[in-house]
Amino acid sequence: MTELYYLVAYFLLYSFLGWVLEVVYHVLSVGKVINRGFLNGPVCPIYGFGMLSVLLILEPFSDNPLLLFIGGIFFASLIELIGGFVLYKLFHMRWWDYSQEPFNLGGYICLKYSIAWGFCIVFAMKVVHPFVELNVKVLDGVFGHAVVVILWIIFFVDSVITVLTVLNLNKDLQEMNKIAGKMRKVSDHMTEKIGEHTIEADTRIQEQRVQATLAKAEIRDRIEELKKKQTKNRFFGFNRLHKAFPQLKHTLYNEEMYSLIQRLKEKKENNA
């Protein structure tokens, strides 16, 4: 029972200290205070699991800083790799991603932070753990056990709530994705139809423009022929009228009248 008390107490304390470390690091690097834990409460369980593995495996080498450093790099990176992979497979989310860092493995771990974990493990084993171990021993009794049980219940409830929240979030995202997919299908269908109708309309407009241009040209040629014919047949009579009434205008076809006058002038100039 005492051994279980120590394991649970260490797990809870280091989960809390890991959360504090994450918050402080985030404040220093980004300048914002934010809950950096996976759970709602002030704990980061991965730190608890990491320190438990280090205590159970590396404590015999606590007097050798180099072995602690190397072992810390290995076990901390292993815990981070497994934790990140399991969280991704369970919830399809990435809580951290080192893909932009050099010498990374799947974005779950990278050389820079693995080395940092090595130093952190040495510091934790040499400085932090003696203080934690002393306080856990002081509370090793009814009161301490009761506190650990209460904290563990809170941790368990928080874990269940968080997991359900993430699962519900995934369901919501899935539903949103389905809705978005349906909307995309409708939008794509509408886009396709609008595109087809636009192309057809544009083609028709272009055809009509060509036909209108041809018709206009044909009409213009016909008018030219008619004007020539009128000019030829009525040259003398119109010429007389124009001489008699230089300001002659037609109330309905004044433009055509003006064109005819210009042709008469050109004819005179050519005959001159």
C-alpha positions in Angstrom: 0.0 0.0 0.0 2.8 2.4 0.9 4.6 1.6 -2.4 1.4 2.3 -4.3 1.0 5.6 -2.4 4.5 6.7 -3.5 3.8 5.8 -7.1 0.5 7.6 -7.3 1.9 10.6 -5.4 4.9 10.9 -7.6 2.7 10.6 -10.7 0.4 13.3 -9.6 3.1 15.7 -8.4 5.2 15.3 -11.5 2.2 15.7 -13.7 1.5 19.0 -11.9 5.1 20.1 -12.1 5.2 19.2 -15.8 2.1 21.4 -16.3 3.8 24.3 -14.5 6.9 23.8 -16.7 4.8 23.9 -19.8 2.9 27.0 -18.7 6.2 28.8 -17.8 7.9 27.8 -21.1 4.9 29.0 -23.0 4.9 32.3 -21.2 8.6 32.8 -21.9 8.5 31.7 -25.5 5.1 33.1 -26.7 4.2 35.7 -24.0 0.8 34.2 -23.2 -0.6 32.4 -20.2 -2.5 29.3 -21.2 -3.5 25.9 -19.8 -1.0 23.7 -21.6 -2.4 20.4 -20.3 -4.3 17.7 -22.2 -6.7 17.6 -19.3 -8.8 20.4 -17.9 -7.0 20.4 -14.5 -3.4 21.6 -13.9 -1.7 18.4 -14.9 0.3 16.9 -17.8 0.1 13.1 -17.4 2.9 12.5 -19.8 5.3 14.1 -17.3 4.0 11.8 -14.6 4.5 8.7 -16.7 7.9 10.0 -17.8 9.2 10.6 -14.3 7.8 7.3 -13.1 9.7 5.4 -15.8 12.9 7.3 -15.0 12.5 6.7 -11.2 11.9 3.0 -11.7 14.7 2.4 -14.3 17.3 5.1 -13.8 17.3 5.6 -10.0 20.1 3.1 -9.6 22.2 5.4 -11.8 21.3 8.6 -9.9 25.0 9.1 -8.9 26.2 9.1 -12.5 25.0 12.4 -14.3 26.2 11.1 -17.7 24.2 7.9 -17.5 21.2 9.9 -16.2 21.6 12.3 -19.1 21.8 9.6 -21.8 19.0 7.6 -20.1 16.9 10.7 -19.8 17.2 11.4 -23.5 16.2 7.8 -24.3 13.3 7.3 -21.9 11.8 10.8 -22.1 11.9 10.6 -25.9 10.4 7.2 -25.9 7.5 8.3 -23.6 7.0 11.4 -25.8 7.0 9.3 -28.9 4.6 6.7 -27.6 2.4 9.3 -26.0 2.1 11.4 -29.1 1.5 8.4 -31.3 -1.2 6.9 -29.0 -3.0 10.3 -28.7 -2.9 10.7 -32.5 -4.3 7.2 -33.1 -7.0 7.5 -30.5 -8.1 11.1 -31.2 -6.7 11.8 -34.6 -5.1 15.0 -33.2 -1.5 16.2 -32.7 -0.9 17.9 -29.4 2.6 18.8 -30.4 4.4 18.6 -33.7 8.2 18.9 -34.3 7.9 18.4 -38.1 9.6 21.7 -38.7 12.5 20.9 -36.4 15.6 19.1 -37.8 16.3 15.5 -36.9 12.7 14.7 -36.0 10.9 11.4 -36.0 7.4 11.7 -37.3 7.1 15.1 -35.7 6.6 13.4 -32.3 10.2 13.8 -31.1 13.3 15.7 -32.3 16.9 15.9 -31.4 16.8 19.4 -29.8 14.0 18.6 -27.4 15.4 15.1 -26.6 18.7 16.7 -25.5 16.7 19.2 -23.5 14.8 16.4 -21.8 18.1 14.8 -20.9 19.2 17.9 -19.0 15.8 18.2 -17.4 16.0 14.6 -16.2 19.4 15.2 -14.6 18.1 18.4 -12.9 14.9 16.6 -11.8 16.8 13.7 -10.3 19.5 15.8 -8.6 17.5 18.8 -7.5 13.7 18.3 -7.7 13.2 14.7 -6.7 14.9 14.9 -3.3 12.5 17.7 -2.3 9.5 15.9 -3.7 10.5 12.6 -2.0 10.9 14.4 1.3 7.4 15.9 1.2 5.8 12.7 0.0 7.4 10.9 3.0 6.2 13.6 5.4 2.6 13.1 4.2 2.9 9.3 4.3 -0.1 8.7 6.6 -3.8 8.8 6.7 -4.0 12.4 5.6 -1.5 12.0 2.8 -3.3 8.8 1.5 -6.6 10.6 1.7 -5.3 13.5 -0.3 -3.8 11.2 -2.9 -7.1 9.3 -3.3 -9.1 12.5 -3.7 -6.6 13.9 -6.2 -6.6 10.6 -8.1 -10.4 10.6 -8.3 -10.4 14.1 -9.6 -7.7 13.1 -12.1 -9.8 10.1 -13.2 -13.0 12.1 -13.6 -11.1 14.8 -15.5 -9.6 12.2 -17.8 -13.0 10.7 -18.5 -14.6 14.1 -19.2 -11.7 15.1 -21.4 -11.8 11.9 -23.4 -15.5 12.2 -23.9 -15.1 15.8 -24.9 -12.5 15.0 -27.5 -14.6 12.1 -28.8 -17.6 14.3 -29.0 -15.5 16.9 -30.7 -14.4 14.3 -33.3 -18.0 13.4 -33.9 -18.9 17.0 -34.3 -16.0 17.5 -36.7 -17.0 14.4 -38.6 -20.6 15.7 -38.9 -19.3 19.1 -39.9 -17.1 17.4 -42.5 -20.0 15.4 -43.8 -22.1 18.6 -44.0 -19.2 20.4 -45.6 -18.8 17.5 -48.1 -22.5 17.7 -49.0 -22.2 21.5 -49.4 -19.1 21.0 -51.6 -21.0 18.5 -53.7 -23.9 20.9 -54.1 -21.5 23.8 -54.8 -19.5 21.7 -57.3 -22.7 20.7 -59.0 -23.9 24.2 -59.2 -20.5 25.4 -60.3 -20.5 22.8 -63.0 -24.0 23.7 -64.2 -23.3 27.4 -64.1 -20.1 26.8 -65.9 -21.8 24.7 -68.6 -24.6 27.3 -69.0 -22.2 30.1 -69.1 -20.1 28.4 -71.8 -23.3 27.6 -73.7 -24.5 31.1 -73.3 -21.2 32.6 -74.2 -21.0 30.3 -77.3 -24.5 31.4 -78.3 -23.7 35.0 -77.8 -20.5 34.6 -79.8 -22.5 32.9 -82.6 -25.2 35.6 -82.4 -22.4 38.2 -82.6 -21.0 36.5 -85.7 -24.4 36.2 -87.3 -25.2 39.8 -86.4 -21.9 40.9 -87.8 -22.5 39.0 -91.0 -26.1 40.3 -91.2 -24.9 43.8 -90.6 -22.3 43.5 -93.3 -24.9 42.0 -95.6 -27.3 44.8 -94.8 -24.6 47.4 -95.2 -23.6 46.0 -98.6 -27.3 45.9 -99.6 -27.7 49.5 -98.4 -24.6 50.5 -100.4 -25.9 48.8 -103.5 -29.3 50.5 -102.9 -27.6 53.9 -102.3 -25.5 53.4 -105.5 -28.7 52.5 -107.4 -30.5 55.5 -106.0 -27.6 57.7 -106.7 -27.4 56.5 -110.2 -31.2 56.6 -110.9 -31.9 59.8 -109.1 -28.7 61.7 -109.4 -30.0 64.5 -111.5 -33.2 65.0 -109.6 -31.6 64.8 -106.1 -28.7 67.0 -107.3 -31.2 69.6 -108.3 -33.0 69.4 -105.0 -29.8 69.6 -103.1 -28.6 72.6 -105.1 -32.0 74.2 -104.4 -32.1 73.4 -100.8 -28.5 73.0 -99.4 -29.8 72.6 -95.9 -32.1 69.7 -96.9 -32.8 67.2 -94.1 -34.9 64.2 -93.7 -36.9 64.0 -90.5 -36.8 60.2 -90.5 -33.7 59.3 -92.4 -31.4 62.2 -92.0 -28.3 60.1 -91.6 -29.0 58.3 -94.8 -29.6 61.6 -96.5 -26.3 62.9 -95.3 -24.6 59.8 -96.6 -26.2 60.3 -100.0 -25.1 63.9 -100.1 -21.5 62.9 -99.4 -21.6 60.3 -102.2 -22.9 62.9 -104.6 -20.0 65.2 -103.6 -17.5 62.3 -104.1 -19.0 61.5 -107.5 -18.6 65.1 -108.5 -15.0 65.2 -107.3 -14.2 62.0 -109.2 -15.8 63.4 -112.4 -14.1 66.7 -112.0 
